């Protein structure tokens, strides 16, 4: 049996394979790894679970090894974001990974 975070590629497999970055296996004896969903990421190999993207970052699709930083002019004020929001008119975010916009 393979430990959590690893899987057996076939029923007769003699070795276990670690899940790749962007994937995870929460339980032992897995036959495949699961994809980290949008809004989360799998930052390493052999993970038991994915990690949520923090505020100021996002993951637009599944299987990401890293969350992306919201670019300047956009923000994300919640965890597990799949996109960033444009600052409203009259506000700005001058740096990457902003969690809010400030008035001009």
N, CA, C and O atoms as a GROMACS GRO file, in nm:
protein
  416
    1UNK      N    1   0.084  -0.120   0.000
    1UNK     CA    2   0.000   0.000   0.000
    1UNK      C    3   0.088   0.125   0.000
    1UNK      O    4   0.192   0.131   0.064
    2UNK      N    5   0.041   0.222  -0.073
    2UNK     CA    6   0.114   0.350  -0.078
    2UNK      C    7   0.062   0.442   0.031
    2UNK      O    8  -0.056   0.442   0.064
    3UNK      N    9   0.151   0.520   0.086
    3UNK     CA   10   0.114   0.620   0.187
    3UNK      C   11   0.038   0.734   0.122
    3UNK      O   12   0.046   0.753   0.000
    4UNK      N   13  -0.035   0.810   0.202
    4UNK     CA   14  -0.102   0.929   0.151
    4UNK      C   15   0.002   1.019   0.085
    4UNK      O   16   0.116   1.029   0.132
    5UNK      N   17  -0.038   1.085  -0.023
    5UNK     CA   18   0.056   1.170  -0.098
    5UNK      C   19   0.127   1.095  -0.209
    5UNK      O   20   0.201   1.154  -0.288
    6UNK      N   21   0.103   0.964  -0.214
    6UNK     CA   22   0.166   0.878  -0.316
    6UNK      C   23   0.059   0.788  -0.376
    6UNK      O   24  -0.049   0.772  -0.318
    7UNK      N   25   0.087   0.729  -0.491
    7UNK     CA   26  -0.009   0.640  -0.554
    7UNK      C   27   0.062   0.526  -0.625
    7UNK      O   28   0.181   0.533  -0.656
    8UNK      N   29  -0.015   0.418  -0.651
    8UNK     CA   30   0.034   0.304  -0.727
    8UNK      C   31  -0.021   0.316  -0.868
    8UNK      O   32  -0.142   0.325  -0.887
    9UNK      N   33   0.066   0.316  -0.967
    9UNK     CA   34   0.025   0.337  -1.106
    9UNK      C   35  -0.059   0.221  -1.160
    9UNK      O   36  -0.133   0.240  -1.257
   10UNK      N   37  -0.048   0.103  -1.101
   10UNK     CA   38  -0.128  -0.012  -1.144
   10UNK      C   39  -0.147  -0.105  -1.026
   10UNK      O   40  -0.081  -0.090  -0.923
   11UNK      N   41  -0.237  -0.199  -1.040
   11UNK     CA   42  -0.266  -0.293  -0.931
   11UNK      C   43  -0.144  -0.376  -0.894
   11UNK      O   44  -0.129  -0.416  -0.778
   12UNK      N   45  -0.057  -0.404  -0.990
   12UNK     CA   46   0.061  -0.488  -0.968
   12UNK      C   47   0.187  -0.405  -0.940
   12UNK      O   48   0.298  -0.460  -0.938
   13UNK      N   49   0.172  -0.277  -0.920
   13UNK     CA   50   0.288  -0.189  -0.904
   13UNK      C   51   0.372  -0.232  -0.784
   13UNK      O   52   0.319  -0.269  -0.679
   14UNK      N   53   0.502  -0.226  -0.801
   14UNK     CA   54   0.594  -0.261  -0.693
   14UNK      C   55   0.652  -0.137  -0.625
   14UNK      O   56   0.722  -0.148  -0.524
   15UNK      N   57   0.624  -0.021  -0.681
   15UNK     CA   58   0.674   0.104  -0.623
   15UNK      C   59   0.563   0.208  -0.622
   15UNK      O   60   0.472   0.205  -0.705
   16UNK      N   61   0.570   0.298  -0.528
   16UNK     CA   62   0.475   0.407  -0.518
   16UNK      C   63   0.536   0.532  -0.580
   16UNK      O   64   0.658   0.552  -0.577
   17UNK      N   65   0.452   0.616  -0.636
   17UNK     CA   66   0.496   0.738  -0.701
   17UNK      C   67   0.437   0.857  -0.625
   17UNK      O   68   0.318   0.857  -0.594
   18UNK      N   69   0.519   0.955  -0.596
   18UNK     CA   70   0.470   1.076  -0.528
   18UNK      C   71   0.383   1.157  -0.623
   18UNK      O   72   0.412   1.166  -0.742
   19UNK      N   73   0.277   1.215  -0.571
   19UNK     CA   74   0.194   1.304  -0.651
   19UNK      C   75   0.278   1.424  -0.693
   19UNK      O   76   0.358   1.475  -0.614
   20UNK      N   77   0.260   1.470  -0.815
   20UNK     CA   78   0.332   1.586  -0.867
   20UNK      C   79   0.279   1.713  -0.804
   20UNK      O   80   0.170   1.714  -0.746
   21UNK      N   81   0.355   1.821  -0.815
   21UNK     CA   82   0.308   1.952  -0.771
   21UNK      C   83   0.177   1.984  -0.844
   21UNK      O   84   0.165   1.959  -0.964
   22UNK      N   85   0.080   2.038  -0.772
   22UNK     CA   86  -0.051   2.068  -0.829
   22UNK      C   87  -0.151   1.956  -0.811
   22UNK      O   88  -0.267   1.968  -0.851
   23UNK      N   89  -0.106   1.846  -0.751
   23UNK     CA   90  -0.192   1.728  -0.727
   23UNK      C   91  -0.174   1.683  -0.582
   23UNK      O   92  -0.079   1.724  -0.516
   24UNK      N   93  -0.266   1.599  -0.534
   24UNK     CA   94  -0.257   1.548  -0.398
   24UNK      C   95  -0.328   1.413  -0.387
   24UNK      O   96  -0.409   1.377  -0.473
   25UNK      N   97  -0.298   1.340  -0.283
   25UNK     CA   98  -0.364   1.213  -0.251
   25UNK      C   99  -0.388   1.213  -0.100
   25UNK      O  100  -0.294   1.191  -0.023
   26UNK      N  101  -0.512   1.238  -0.055
   26UNK     CA  102  -0.538   1.254   0.087
   26UNK      C  103  -0.536   1.125   0.168
   26UNK      O  104  -0.523   1.128   0.290
   27UNK      N  105  -0.548   1.012   0.100
   27UNK     CA  106  -0.557   0.884   0.171
   27UNK      C  107  -0.452   0.785   0.121
   27UNK      O  108  -0.402   0.796   0.009
   28UNK      N  109  -0.419   0.690   0.204
   28UNK     CA  110  -0.328   0.582   0.163
   28UNK      C  111  -0.398   0.494   0.059
   28UNK      O  112  -0.520   0.498   0.046
   29UNK      N  113  -0.320   0.416  -0.013
   29UNK     CA  114  -0.369   0.319  -0.112
   29UNK      C  115  -0.437   0.384  -0.232
   29UNK      O  116  -0.525   0.323  -0.293
   30UNK      N  117  -0.397   0.506  -0.268
   30UNK     CA  118  -0.457   0.574  -0.383
   30UNK      C  119  -0.411   0.511  -0.514
   30UNK      O  120  -0.297   0.463  -0.524
   31UNK      N  121  -0.500   0.510  -0.612
   31UNK     CA  122  -0.463   0.461  -0.745
   31UNK      C  123  -0.432   0.577  -0.839
   31UNK      O  124  -0.387   0.555  -0.952
   32UNK      N  125  -0.457   0.698  -0.794
   32UNK     CA  126  -0.425   0.818  -0.871
   32UNK      C  127  -0.423   0.938  -0.778
   32UNK      O  128  -0.473   0.933  -0.665
   33UNK      N  129  -0.366   1.046  -0.827
   33UNK     CA  130  -0.365   1.170  -0.750
   33UNK      C  131  -0.480   1.259  -0.799
   33UNK      O  132  -0.521   1.250  -0.914
   34UNK      N  133  -0.530   1.341  -0.712
   34UNK     CA  134  -0.638   1.433  -0.742
   34UNK      C  135  -0.582   1.570  -0.775
   34UNK      O  136  -0.476   1.608  -0.725
   35UNK      N  137  -0.653   1.645  -0.858
   35UNK     CA  138  -0.609   1.779  -0.897
   35UNK      C  139  -0.641   1.880  -0.788
   35UNK      O  140  -0.748   1.875  -0.727
   36UNK      N  141  -0.549   1.969  -0.762
   36UNK     CA  142  -0.580   2.084  -0.678
   36UNK      C  143  -0.675   2.173  -0.759
   36UNK      O  144  -0.647   2.202  -0.875
   37UNK      N  145  -0.784   2.214  -0.700
   37UNK     CA  146  -0.885   2.291  -0.773
   37UNK      C  147  -0.845   2.437  -0.786
   37UNK      O  148  -0.756   2.484  -0.715
   38UNK      N  149  -0.910   2.509  -0.876
   38UNK     CA  150  -0.888   2.652  -0.892
   38UNK      C  151  -0.907   2.721  -0.758
   38UNK      O  152  -0.997   2.684  -0.682
   39UNK      N  153  -0.825   2.820  -0.728
   39UNK     CA  154  -0.830   2.889  -0.600
   39UNK      C  155  -0.735   2.830  -0.498
   39UNK      O  156  -0.718   2.883  -0.388
   40UNK      N  157  -0.672   2.717  -0.536
   40UNK     CA  158  -0.575   2.653  -0.447
   40UNK      C  159  -0.451   2.615  -0.528
   40UNK      O  160  -0.446   2.635  -0.649
   41UNK      N  161  -0.352   2.561  -0.459
   41UNK     CA  162  -0.231   2.517  -0.528
   41UNK      C  163  -0.167   2.403  -0.450
   41UNK      O  164  -0.193   2.384  -0.331
   42UNK      N  165  -0.083   2.329  -0.520
   42UNK     CA  166  -0.006   2.221  -0.459
   42UNK      C  167   0.140   2.253  -0.474
   42UNK      O  168   0.200   2.219  -0.577
   43UNK      N  169   0.202   2.317  -0.374
   43UNK     CA  170   0.337   2.372  -0.389
   43UNK      C  171   0.452   2.273  -0.382
   43UNK      O  172   0.568   2.314  -0.384
   44UNK      N  173   0.424   2.145  -0.375
   44UNK     CA  174   0.533   2.049  -0.369
   44UNK      C  175   0.486   1.912  -0.414
   44UNK      O  176   0.373   1.898  -0.461
   45UNK      N  177   0.571   1.812  -0.401
   45UNK     CA  178   0.534   1.676  -0.439
   45UNK      C  179   0.493   1.597  -0.315
   45UNK      O  180   0.534   1.628  -0.203
   46UNK      N  181   0.411   1.495  -0.336
   46UNK     CA  182   0.371   1.408  -0.226
   46UNK      C  183   0.277   1.472  -0.126
   46UNK      O  184   0.282   1.440  -0.007
   47UNK      N  185   0.191   1.562  -0.172
   47UNK     CA  186   0.102   1.634  -0.080
   47UNK      C  187  -0.020   1.553  -0.039
   47UNK      O  188  -0.071   1.472  -0.116
   48UNK      N  189  -0.065   1.576   0.083
   48UNK     CA  190  -0.187   1.514   0.135
   48UNK      C  191  -0.309   1.602   0.108
   48UNK      O  192  -0.422   1.553   0.105
   49UNK      N  193  -0.285   1.731   0.088
   49UNK     CA  194  -0.393   1.824   0.058
   49UNK      C  195  -0.336   1.945  -0.014
   49UNK      O  196  -0.215   1.970  -0.012
   50UNK      N  197  -0.423   2.019  -0.078
   50UNK     CA  198  -0.382   2.142  -0.146
   50UNK      C  199  -0.388   2.258  -0.047
   50UNK      O  200  -0.448   2.246   0.060
   51UNK      N  201  -0.327   2.368  -0.083
   51UNK     CA  202  -0.319   2.485   0.001
   51UNK      C  203  -0.401   2.597  -0.065
   51UNK      O  204  -0.388   2.621  -0.185
   52UNK      N  205  -0.484   2.664   0.012
   52UNK     CA  206  -0.564   2.772  -0.045
   52UNK      C  207  -0.474   2.891  -0.081
   52UNK      O  208  -0.375   2.918  -0.013
   53UNK      N  209  -0.510   2.960  -0.188
   53UNK     CA  210  -0.437   3.082  -0.223
   53UNK      C  211  -0.474   3.189  -0.121
   53UNK      O  212  -0.591   3.208  -0.091
   54UNK      N  213  -0.374   3.260  -0.068
   54UNK     CA  214  -0.403   3.366   0.030
   54UNK      C  215  -0.460   3.490  -0.037
   54UNK      O  216  -0.455   3.503  -0.160
   55UNK      N  217  -0.514   3.580   0.041
   55UNK     CA  218  -0.561   3.709  -0.011
   55UNK      C  219  -0.447   3.776  -0.087
   55UNK      O  220  -0.331   3.766  -0.047
   56UNK      N  221  -0.480   3.843  -0.196
   56UNK     CA  222  -0.379   3.910  -0.279
   56UNK      C  223  -0.322   3.819  -0.386
   56UNK      O  224  -0.242   3.863  -0.469
   57UNK      N  225  -0.363   3.692  -0.385
   57UNK     CA  226  -0.317   3.596  -0.484
   57UNK      C  227  -0.436   3.518  -0.540
   57UNK      O  228  -0.545   3.522  -0.482
   58UNK      N  229  -0.415   3.448  -0.651
   58UNK     CA  230  -0.524   3.373  -0.713
   58UNK      C  231  -0.469   3.255  -0.792
   58UNK      O  232  -0.351   3.249  -0.824
   59UNK      N  233  -0.556   3.163  -0.823
   59UNK     CA  234  -0.525   3.048  -0.907
   59UNK      C  235  -0.643   3.028  -1.001
   59UNK      O  236  -0.748   2.980  -0.958
   60UNK      N  237  -0.629   3.065  -1.128
   60UNK     CA  238  -0.743   3.065  -1.220
   60UNK      C  239  -0.792   2.927  -1.264
   60UNK      O  240  -0.904   2.915  -1.312
   61UNK      N  241  -0.710   2.825  -1.248
   61UNK     CA  242  -0.752   2.692  -1.291
   61UNK      C  243  -0.689   2.584  -1.204
   61UNK      O  244  -0.611   2.613  -1.114
   62UNK      N  245  -0.723   2.461  -1.232
   62UNK     CA  246  -0.676   2.348  -1.152
   62UNK      C  247  -0.530   2.315  -1.183
   62UNK      O  248  -0.473   2.363  -1.281
   63UNK      N  249  -0.471   2.233  -1.098
   63UNK     CA  250  -0.338   2.175  -1.117
   63UNK      C  251  -0.224   2.276  -1.106
   63UNK      O  252  -0.117   2.255  -1.164
   64UNK      N  253  -0.244   2.383  -1.034
   64UNK     CA  254  -0.140   2.484  -1.019
   64UNK      C  255  -0.044   2.448  -0.907
   64UNK      O  256  -0.086   2.402  -0.800
   65UNK      N  257   0.083   2.468  -0.931
   65UNK     CA  258   0.185   2.447  -0.827
   65UNK      C  259   0.202   2.573  -0.743
   65UNK      O  260   0.249   2.565  -0.630
   66UNK      N  261   0.164   2.689  -0.797
   66UNK     CA  262   0.177   2.815  -0.726
   66UNK      C  263   0.056   2.903  -0.753
   66UNK      O  264  -0.009   2.891  -0.856
   67UNK      N  265   0.026   2.990  -0.659
   67UNK     CA  266  -0.074   3.093  -0.682
   67UNK      C  267  -0.004   3.211  -0.748
   67UNK      O  268   0.115   3.234  -0.725
   68UNK      N  269  -0.077   3.284  -0.830
   68UNK     CA  270  -0.022   3.403  -0.894
   68UNK      C  271  -0.055   3.526  -0.810
   68UNK      O  272  -0.158   3.529  -0.742
   69UNK      N  273   0.031   3.626  -0.815
   69UNK     CA  274   0.006   3.752  -0.744
   69UNK      C  275  -0.091   3.836  -0.826
   69UNK      O  276  -0.078   3.845  -0.948
   70UNK      N  277  -0.187   3.898  -0.760
   70UNK     CA  278  -0.271   3.995  -0.830
   70UNK      C  279  -0.181   4.108  -0.879
   70UNK      O  280  -0.099   4.159  -0.802
   71UNK      N  281  -0.194   4.149  -1.004
   71UNK     CA  282  -0.108   4.257  -1.056
   71UNK      C  283  -0.152   4.393  -1.001
   71UNK      O  284  -0.263   4.406  -0.949
   72UNK      N  285  -0.067   4.492  -1.013
   72UNK     CA  286  -0.103   4.626  -0.968
   72UNK      C  287  -0.229   4.670  -1.042
   72UNK      O  288  -0.247   4.638  -1.160
   73UNK      N  289  -0.315   4.742  -0.974
   73UNK     CA  290  -0.443   4.785  -1.031
   73UNK      C  291  -0.556   4.688  -1.003
   73UNK      O  292  -0.672   4.715  -1.035
   74UNK      N  293  -0.522   4.572  -0.944
   74UNK     CA  294  -0.621   4.470  -0.910
   74UNK      C  295  -0.598   4.424  -0.767
   74UNK      O  296  -0.491   4.446  -0.711
   75UNK      N  297  -0.698   4.359  -0.709
   75UNK     CA  298  -0.685   4.309  -0.572
   75UNK      C  299  -0.768   4.183  -0.552
   75UNK      O  300  -0.855   4.150  -0.633
   76UNK      N  301  -0.740   4.115  -0.443
   76UNK     CA  302  -0.819   4.000  -0.399
   76UNK      C  303  -0.823   4.006  -0.247
   76UNK      O  304  -0.719   3.998  -0.182
   77UNK      N  305  -0.943   4.021  -0.191
   77UNK     CA  306  -0.956   4.036  -0.047
   77UNK      C  307  -1.003   3.909   0.023
   77UNK      O  308  -1.043   3.913   0.139
   78UNK      N  309  -0.998   3.796  -0.048
   78UNK     CA  310  -1.040   3.670   0.015
   78UNK      C  311  -0.946   3.557  -0.025
   78UNK      O  312  -0.874   3.567  -0.124
   79UNK      N  313  -0.948   3.451   0.053
   79UNK     CA  314  -0.869   3.333   0.020
   79UNK      C  315  -0.942   3.250  -0.086
   79UNK      O  316  -1.062   3.270  -0.109
   80UNK      N  317  -0.871   3.160  -0.149
   80UNK     CA  318  -0.927   3.071  -0.253
   80UNK      C  319  -0.977   3.145  -0.376
   80UNK      O  320  -1.069   3.099  -0.442
   81UNK      N  321  -0.919   3.259  -0.408
   81UNK     CA  322  -0.963   3.336  -0.524
   81UNK      C  323  -0.920   3.270  -0.654
   81UNK      O  324  -0.811   3.214  -0.665
   82UNK      N  325  -1.009   3.278  -0.753
   82UNK     CA  326  -0.977   3.228  -0.887
   82UNK      C  327  -0.946   3.342  -0.983
   82UNK      O  328  -0.907   3.319  -1.097
   83UNK      N  329  -0.962   3.466  -0.936
   83UNK     CA  330  -0.930   3.584  -1.017
   83UNK      C  331  -0.911   3.703  -0.925
   83UNK      O  332  -0.941   3.697  -0.806
   84UNK      N  333  -0.863   3.811  -0.981
   84UNK     CA  334  -0.848   3.936  -0.907
   84UNK      C  335  -0.950   4.035  -0.961
   84UNK      O  336  -0.997   4.023  -1.074
   85UNK      N  337  -0.985   4.131  -0.879
   85UNK     CA  338  -1.086   4.230  -0.913
   85UNK      C  339  -1.019   4.363  -0.945
   85UNK      O  340  -0.925   4.404  -0.876
   86UNK      N  341  -1.066   4.430  -1.050
   86UNK     CA  342  -1.015   4.563  -1.083
   86UNK      C  343  -1.049   4.660  -0.970
   86UNK      O  344  -1.157   4.654  -0.912
   87UNK      N  345  -0.956   4.750  -0.941
   87UNK     CA  346  -0.986   4.855  -0.844
   87UNK      C  347  -1.098   4.943  -0.901
   87UNK      O  348  -1.101   4.970  -1.021
   88UNK      N  349  -1.190   4.988  -0.815
   88UNK     CA  350  -1.298   5.074  -0.866
   88UNK      C  351  -1.243   5.210  -0.910
   88UNK      O  352  -1.132   5.248  -0.873
   89UNK      N  353  -1.320   5.280  -0.987
   89UNK     CA  354  -1.282   5.414  -1.033
   89UNK      C  355  -1.251   5.502  -0.912
   89UNK      O  356  -1.326   5.503  -0.814
   90UNK      N  357  -1.140   5.574  -0.920
   90UNK     CA  358  -1.101   5.663  -0.810
   90UNK      C  359  -1.017   5.595  -0.704
   90UNK      O  360  -0.984   5.656  -0.602
   91UNK      N  361  -0.982   5.467  -0.726
   91UNK     CA  362  -0.899   5.392  -0.632
   91UNK      C  363  -0.783   5.326  -0.707
   91UNK      O  364  -0.790   5.310  -0.829
   92UNK      N  365  -0.678   5.288  -0.635
   92UNK     CA  366  -0.566   5.221  -0.700
   92UNK      C  367  -0.497   5.123  -0.605
   92UNK      O  368  -0.509   5.132  -0.483
   93UNK      N  369  -0.426   5.031  -0.666
   93UNK     CA  370  -0.340   4.937  -0.594
   93UNK      C  371  -0.207   4.941  -0.668
   93UNK      O  372  -0.195   4.888  -0.778
   94UNK      N  373  -0.107   5.004  -0.607
   94UNK     CA  374   0.018   5.029  -0.678
   94UNK      C  375   0.114   4.910  -0.678
   94UNK      O  376   0.209   4.908  -0.756
   95UNK      N  377   0.089   4.811  -0.592
   95UNK     CA  378   0.182   4.699  -0.585
   95UNK      C  379   0.110   4.568  -0.618
   95UNK      O  380  -0.013   4.561  -0.618
   96UNK      N  381   0.188   4.467  -0.645
   96UNK     CA  382   0.134   4.332  -0.668
   96UNK      C  383   0.085   4.274  -0.535
   96UNK      O  384   0.129   4.317  -0.428
   97UNK      N  385  -0.004   4.177  -0.542
   97UNK     CA  386  -0.057   4.105  -0.426
   97UNK      C  387  -0.137   4.194  -0.332
   97UNK      O  388  -0.136   4.173  -0.210
   98UNK      N  389  -0.206   4.293  -0.386
   98UNK     CA  390  -0.286   4.383  -0.302
   98UNK      C  391  -0.412   4.312  -0.254
   98UNK      O  392  -0.472   4.232  -0.326
   99UNK      N  393  -0.451   4.343  -0.131
   99UNK     CA  394  -0.574   4.287  -0.075
   99UNK      C  395  -0.685   4.392  -0.071
   99UNK      O  396  -0.798   4.361  -0.034
  100UNK      N  397  -0.652   4.516  -0.110
  100UNK     CA  398  -0.752   4.622  -0.118
  100UNK      C  399  -0.695   4.733  -0.206
  100UNK      O  400  -0.577   4.734  -0.239
  101UNK      N  401  -0.782   4.825  -0.242
  101UNK     CA  402  -0.741   4.944  -0.320
  101UNK      C  403  -0.757   5.066  -0.229
  101UNK      O  404  -0.839   5.067  -0.137
  102UNK      N  405  -0.679   5.168  -0.258
  102UNK     CA  406  -0.688   5.290  -0.177
  102UNK      C  407  -0.734   5.406  -0.265
  102UNK      O  408  -0.710   5.407  -0.386
  103UNK      N  409  -0.800   5.502  -0.206
  103UNK     CA  410  -0.848   5.617  -0.285
  103UNK      C  411  -0.732   5.695  -0.346
  103UNK      O  412  -0.623   5.704  -0.288
  104UNK      N  413  -0.756   5.751  -0.462
  104UNK     CA  414  -0.655   5.836  -0.528
  104UNK      C  415  -0.640   5.966  -0.454
  104UNK      O  416  -0.560   6.051  -0.494
   0.00000   0.00000   0.00000
